[in-house]
Amino acid sequence: MDNVFRKSALAFSLFLAMGFTAVAQTSSLEGDVKDENGKGVQGALIKITRTDIKGNYKVKTDKKGHYFHAGLPLGTYNVAVEIDGKDADTVNGVRTKLGDPTPINFDLKAQHDKQEAIAKAAETGTLTKEQARDMNPEQKAALEKQMKERSAALAKNKALSDSFNAGREAMNNKQFDVAVEQLNKAVEMDPNQHVVYAQLADAYSGLAGVKTGQEQTDAYQKGIDAWGKALALKPDDSAYHNNYALLLARAKKFDEAQAELTKAAQLEPAQAGKYYYNLGAVLVNTNQLEPAGAAFKKAIDSDPNYADAQYQYGVYLVSKAKVAADGKITPIPGTIEAFQKYLELKPDGPFAQPSKDMITTITGSVDTKYSNPSAKKSPDKTATPKKK
């Protein structure tokens, strides 16, 4: 009987010893999860995956962002935090220990900063082994995709830049066909660049200048279309409206040109005089004298101190003067005043002498066979001397 009791007691002791050993071999993890503002994240899922043998454990953070998981077998784990169904951060190769819990904290701000540093390092080719080791498979896949997209974007941007620069160089060399070809390539690569459309419009304008007939008409229209697309992307650019207006004027679309110049003047009132003067110059060069006179008048209305506009408006008004049979000129009101205003503003300007000559011609009596008043004349012995 005693022998049986001793055997039973020994078996019980062995069972207790084994039980104590099993309890003693467990470990635990705990930590905090903080968002990018440093606040605890409630309900974040902590996924604990054993790597030496199969084992998966989960726990959620409390309202303060704290978690604790006990009863984990001693081993090596990967610990991840999942927020809104996506892994936000992972710590790999965590070895648990007996006794106090192993602390594993997650600071999403620090993780965000680290990922930015990794992305920058990858972009510049300075990614270290340690940085690569810290990335999980999802992060590596995302970074690889990002790098491919960036590489493709860089290649596209280089090709776009090459075509754009080739187009501008061709423009400088007045090779308008080449400029149109290169800039159209740039537009195809990126149809959202207003500056490319603006350059293309200028290229078509230059091309129209060396073409005739239907080819010229087509080039003007394509330039107009290009300006329309540039302004659709950047409608608040006064210079675009001005240049668009000049092309419309060359294409003899005067009403539309006036409307565009009005927009330019509204967007940049301080430059309104310049915009209307530019239109007048284009109209003069295309022999549209009446619209040109109206444009110069608008330039003066916008800026009375625009000297060149005063002179050009005076020239326009001269064409309205009446010449009598005896050669006497009767100018319409404002003619002499326009030339005098120019001389007041620019007494040494390039139109100073022509302004003086115009005033002399208008206020004196001249032969109906007009000759240049500033030209040198041979002495006329029959002329009656003027009284002093």
Helices and strands as residue ranges (DSSP letters): H 2-24, E 26-34, E 45-50, E 55-60, E 66-73, E 76-83, E 86-95, E 102-103, E 106-107, H 108-124, H 129-133, H 137-172, H 176-189, H 194-209, H 213-233, H 238-250, H 254-267, G 269-271, H 272-285, H 289-302, H 307-318, E 322-323, E 329-330, H 335-345, H 352-363
